[in-house]
Every structure is written in C-alpha cells, then in structure tokens.
C-alpha cells in the first residue's frame, strides 16, 4: 500500500510528541558525564617512558613526541603534543600506553577560536641541556670543507 511508511513515521512522531521531554538546558545545567566517557585526553609526563607507541598507534598521526638523549644515554621526553582538531577520540593511544600515561578526562568542552588552540602541549620532566657551540676546528663548516 502506498503511504504506509509515512503513516508509520507520523505515528512515531505523535508518540514522541506526547512523551516526557529529555532535553537538558546545557549551558545553564551541566550534564552528568560518566567517568568512562571519551572527553579530552590527559597526559602524565611522570609516567611516560617515551616509547612512542601511542604516536605509532594513532590513526591520524595527531600525537607528536619530541625526545632527546641525556648524559647517561637515556631517552628523555622534551615535549608531548596532541592535536585534538584531528583526533578521533578512538582510544587506541590510551589502550596502547604500557604505563598508563594517557587517559581520558570527562572534559568535553573543547571549542577554540583557532587551529593552534586545539593543540595541547606538555613539557617533559627535565629540560634539554644547553648545547655548547661548535668550535671552529671541531667539525666541518657550512662551506663544505
């Protein structure tokens, strides 16, 4: 019969029209967010071992890890950044982190006015050591000697 789909759709609409409203007044009343929701990403630099697994697991490559080697030859975290503008919030990086340095927060208000505002950056535990300038006789110069 022609029009049965329209009648079914209108029946659902009428039933929803007379039921209790479930809309929240969001800016005035904050919604209740479950603790396991995928909101903003949180990073703990103290737990990070700079393995880079999280950056490798990210399907959009929005995690950047800057490291350097200290005097003992150990890899140390200098800067950790996540571009939430490209993040899918899939949780692959959180699941892949062996030490639990990455986790989800319940913060869901991530709006910003520029693309640079969507990049979250954390500094490492120890700063990069100051590099001594090269002496004239130490290495080849820029002229290609």
SENUGU-377067 format. One record per residue: y negated, z negated, x negated of N, C-alpha, C in turn. Coordinates in pm, whole numbers, plus 50000, padded with zeros to 5 digits. Layout:
YZXYZXYZX ...
***
This chain:
501175000049917500005000050000498745000049911 497785007449947496555008749871495674996549897 495154990549789494234979349802494884965649794 496204964749767496844951649758496364944049634 496084951149527495574944649406494214938349430 493364945249504492044939749536492184927349625 493094927849721493294916349809493814904149732 494744906449639495254895349557494144889449471 493344897949412492224893249329491204885449409 490884890049528489924882849613490504869549660 491824869049682492464856449721492364846049610 492574850249486492434841149372490984836549358 490044845849377488634842349367488234832149473 488674833949597488344824349703488964810649676 490194810549626490844797749596490084790349485 489654797349381488884791149273487484787049318 486934794149414485584791349462485494777649529 486534773749600486514761149672487164749649596 487674752049476488294741249397487224733649319 487634722649255486714714149179486214721749055 484934720349026484324727148911484734720048782 485014727748677485414722048549484394725148439 483254730448475482224733848378481564721148326 481264720948195480584709548134479144713248103 478264703548107476874705548068476794703847917 477154714547843477384713347699476214707847616 475044713147620474064707347526473734692847558 473794689147686473474675447724474644666047704 475844670647734477054662447722477974669247622 478264662247513479164667947411480604668047461 481324678947442482714679347489483624670747401 484744666947460485744659247386486614669247310 486624668047178487374677247093488604669847040 489754676247048490974670046997490934669546846 491554659546784491494658246638492154669946563 493074676946624493764687846557493144701446583 491914701746634491264714546661490794720946530 490654733846532490194741246415488694743146424 487954733646373486494734546367486084739246230 485134732646171484664736146038485664731545933 485644738045818486524734045708485854723345623 486644713745577486144703045491486914703745360 486234701245250486834702245118486614689245043 487664684144976487584672044895487794676044749 486724675844671486784680144531487624670644447 487754658144486488544648544410490034651844415 490494657544525491914660844540492274674544484 491294683144466491554697044426492054697544282 493124705444261493684707244127493394721344073 492534728744138492084742144102493244751844080 494224751244168495364760344156495044774244210 494124775344307493724788244361494644793544469 495584785744516496504790244620495744792844750 494774784444780494014786144904493254799444903 492674803044791491944815644781492884827644791 494094826244737495074837044745495634838644886 495754827844961496314828245095495324833345200 494044832645172493014836445270493094851445297 493334855545423493454869945451492144877545439 490994870845454489694877545444489004875145311 489624868345220489064865245088487694858645099 487584848845186486284842145203486184829445120 487224825845044487194814044958487004818644814 486014813144748485734816244607485844803344527 486544804144416486804792644330486284795944191 485304788344142484784790144006485284778543920 485974781943812486554771843724486154774543580 486384764643496486214766143351487204756843283 487424759143155488324750443078487504740243001 487894727643010487164717142938487654715942794 487214705742723487564704142582489064702242560 489744696342658491184694142646491994706542686 491334717142730492014729342769492484729142914 492054719242991492464718043131491474725543219 491984732343322491144739643415490444729743506 489104731043517488284721643594487464729643696 487314724043813486544730343920485054729343893 484364740743897482914740743882482254741844020 482694751644100482094753844231483154759544325 483134754744449484064759244552483234763544672 483404775744718482594780444831483464787644933 483094785645060483774792045172482714799145255 482944811945282482044819545367482594819045510 482044810245592482544808445728482164820045819 481294828845775480964840645853482144850345860 483004850245759484174858845756485474851445783 485404838245796486614830145814487204832245952 488534833445959489244834946085489654821446144 489504810646068489954797246107491434797346141 492204804946063493634806246088494404794246035 493884787445933494544775645880495534778545769 495634790845722496574793945614496184786845485 494904785745457494464778845336494744763845345 494574758045462494834743745480496314740745463 497154749445518498604747545505499104749845364 498444758745290498904762245155498474752145049 497454744145075496934734944974497964724144943 498454723344818499514713644787499044699144783 497764696744762497244683044752496444678644874 496274687244973495534683645092494034682845071 493504690944981492074690744953491284697545065 491914706545139491264713345251491764707545382 490864705745477491254701045610490234706345711 490594705445837489694709445944488944697345997 487644699146025486844689046093486704693146239 486274683946322486064687146463484664692546489 483894695046385482554700546399482664715346437 482154719046553482274732846598480924739846609 479844732946587478514738946596478154744946459 478504757446438478354763846307477304774846308 476444775046408475434785546417474424784246304 473964795646253472954795846148472094808346168 470954808746101470004819546119470124830546014 470924828545911471084838845808472534839145763 472884849745696474254850745644474524840745533 473484837545458473644827845349473884813845405 473444811245528473664798145590475104795645627 475924806245633477324804845667478194802145545 477604801745427478364799245304478244784345270 479344777445272479384763245238479874761745095 479154753945014479464752644872479594737944835 480614734944753480814721544699480844722544548 480264712744481480284712144335481534704744290 481954707444168483134701144111482874686944064 483924680944007483854667043962482994665343837 483144674243742482384673043618481624686043593 480414685043541479614697143518480144705243400 479814717943401480204726743290479474722243165 480154721343052479474717342928478504728142884 477434723742821476434733042772477034741142657 476894754142666477444762642561476414764042450 476884763042328475974764542215475664779342196 474424782742169474104796842149474774802142022 475154814642029475844820741916474884822441798 475404819641681474624821341559474694836041517 473724840841441473704855041404474954859741331 475574851641251476744856041176478074852941243 478074846741363479314842441427480084853941489 479414862741558480124873341629479324886341617 479894896641672479204909641672477984908741760 476964915541722475724915541801475834926041911 474854926341996474854935742108474714950042060 474274952341939474114966041888475434972441857 476534964441854477854970041831478284970241687 477794961141605478174960841463479604956741447 
***
